Amino acid sequence: MNLSDIILQQVTKNVAGSNIQIPQNLQQQVLGGLSDSILGSLAKTATAPGGLDQIKGLLTGQADAAKSPVTALAGNIFNSNVLSKLKLGAAGAALLAFIPKIMGGLKNIIKDQDGDGDVDLNDVLLTLKGSSGSILGSVLGGVLGGGAASAQKPAGGSVLGSIAGSVLGGIFGKKK
């Protein structure tokens, strides 16, 4: 199971266990938007200075998910890319409140994956890579594929690809 699957599982579990009323015709869009927002936050944070340390703290349980800038960014992405367009009112506010809980549910998913006896930057990268599909693959795919420069969700694509492509496109596109 890769990170994307774990996030979707956390999103589905938290929303299904609540009494939030999401219109049936918007459920898939809302759940996908939550997942994409969390993945987008992780991808954008991974490219920022000190971002991998923030992700490591969050995913190892050393950082409080409710106070993490990664969580705040996920909330901002979800609010601007999903909630502002769907106008869900109180249900939208309740969904935003779930983001710290979902992020907190991701703690302790980073293990010593490279066998060197500790959890380090390489383990974070291996976790982000996942077993099939990945944040890093989505990020690089967006950049190398030349797409994803727009902040809008591309047809058949994801908000994550759009955000990650924009972030890394800006980084790799600059010449010194």
C-alpha positions in Angstrom: 0.0 0.0 0.0 1.4 3.4 -1.0 1.0 6.8 0.7 -1.8 7.8 -1.7 -3.8 4.7 -0.7 -3.2 5.3 3.0 -4.4 8.9 2.6 -7.5 7.9 0.8 -8.2 5.2 3.4 -7.9 7.9 6.2 -10.1 10.3 4.3 -12.8 7.7 3.7 -12.7 6.4 7.2 -13.0 9.9 8.8 -15.7 11.2 6.6 -17.7 7.9 6.7 -17.6 7.9 10.5 -19.0 11.4 10.7 -22.5 12.8 10.4 -21.4 15.3 7.7 -24.0 15.5 5.0 -22.3 15.6 1.6 -24.7 15.6 -1.4 -24.5 12.2 -3.1 -23.5 13.8 -6.5 -20.5 15.5 -4.8 -19.2 12.8 -2.6 -16.5 11.5 -5.0 -15.4 15.0 -5.8 -15.1 15.9 -2.1 -13.3 12.8 -1.0 -10.9 13.0 -4.0 -10.4 16.7 -3.3 -9.5 16.0 0.3 -7.0 13.3 -0.8 -5.6 15.5 -3.5 -5.2 18.4 -1.1 -3.3 16.4 1.4 -1.1 14.9 -1.3 -0.6 18.3 -2.8 0.5 19.7 0.5 3.0 16.9 1.0 4.3 17.4 -2.6 4.6 21.2 -2.2 6.2 20.9 1.2 8.7 18.3 -0.1 10.0 20.9 -2.5 10.3 23.7 0.1 13.5 24.3 2.1 13.2 22.2 5.3 10.0 20.7 3.9 11.2 17.1 4.1 12.0 17.5 7.8 8.4 18.9 8.3 7.0 15.8 6.5 9.3 13.5 8.5 8.1 15.1 11.8 4.5 14.8 10.8 4.6 11.2 9.4 6.7 9.9 12.3 4.4 11.4 14.9 7.0 13.8 16.3 5.0 16.9 15.2 1.5 17.7 16.2 -0.6 17.4 13.1 -3.0 20.2 14.2 -0.1 22.7 14.4 1.9 21.5 11.3 2.4 23.8 8.4 1.8 20.8 6.1 -1.7 20.4 7.6 -2.4 24.1 7.3 -1.3 24.0 3.6 -3.6 21.0 3.0 -6.5 23.0 4.4 -5.7 26.0 2.3 -5.5 23.9 -0.9 -8.8 22.1 -0.1 -10.5 25.3 0.7 -9.4 27.1 -2.5 -9.6 24.2 -4.9 -12.7 22.4 -3.6 -14.8 24.2 -1.0 -14.8 27.6 -2.6 -16.2 26.0 -5.8 -18.7 23.6 -4.2 -20.2 26.0 -1.6 -20.9 23.3 1.0 -21.5 25.7 3.9 -21.4 24.0 7.3 -20.4 20.7 5.7 -17.4 22.4 4.2 -16.3 23.8 7.5 -16.7 20.4 9.1 -14.6 18.8 6.4 -11.8 21.3 6.9 -11.8 20.4 10.6 -11.1 16.8 9.6 -7.8 17.6 7.9 -5.7 17.6 11.1 -7.3 14.3 12.2 -6.6 12.8 8.8 -3.0 14.1 8.9 -2.7 12.8 12.4 -3.8 9.4 11.2 -0.7 9.3 8.9 1.7 9.3 11.8 4.1 6.4 12.2 3.8 5.3 8.6 7.5 6.1 8.0 9.6 3.2 9.0 13.2 2.3 8.4 12.7 1.3 4.8 16.3 1.4 3.7 17.5 -0.9 6.5 20.1 1.4 8.0 18.6 1.3 11.5 17.1 4.8 11.7 14.3 6.9 10.2 16.0 9.5 8.0 15.6 11.6 4.9 16.0 8.6 2.6 13.1 6.8 4.4 10.9 9.9 3.9 11.7 9.8 0.2 11.0 6.1 0.0 7.7 6.6 1.8 6.7 9.4 -0.6 7.7 7.3 -3.5 5.4 4.4 -2.5 5.2 1.1 -4.2 3.0 2.0 -7.2 2.3 5.5 -8.2 3.9 8.2 -6.0 3.9 11.8 -5.0 7.4 12.1 -6.5 6.2 10.3 -9.7 3.3 12.7 -10.0 5.5 15.7 -9.4 8.1 14.6 -12.0 5.4 13.5 -14.4 3.7 16.9 -14.2 7.0 18.6 -14.9 8.4 16.3 -17.5 5.0 15.9 -19.2 4.9 19.6 -19.7 1.4 19.9 -18.3 0.0 21.0 -15.0 0.9 24.7 -15.2 -2.6 25.7 -14.4 -4.1 25.8 -10.9 -7.3 24.2 -12.3 -7.9 20.5 -12.2 -7.0 19.1 -15.6 -9.4 16.8 -17.4 -8.7 13.3 -16.3 -5.9 14.5 -14.0 -5.6 15.6 -10.5 -5.1 18.7 -8.5 -1.9 17.2 -7.1 -0.4 16.9 -10.6 -1.4 20.5 -11.3 0.0 21.9 -8.0 3.2 19.7 -8.1 3.8 20.5 -11.7 3.5 24.2 -11.0 5.8 24.1 -8.0 8.5 22.0 -9.6 8.1 23.7 -13.0 8.9 27.0 -11.3 11.9 25.5 -9.5 13.4 23.6 -12.5 12.5 26.3 -14.9 14.6 28.9 -13.2 18.2 29.4 -14.3 20.9 30.8 -12.2 
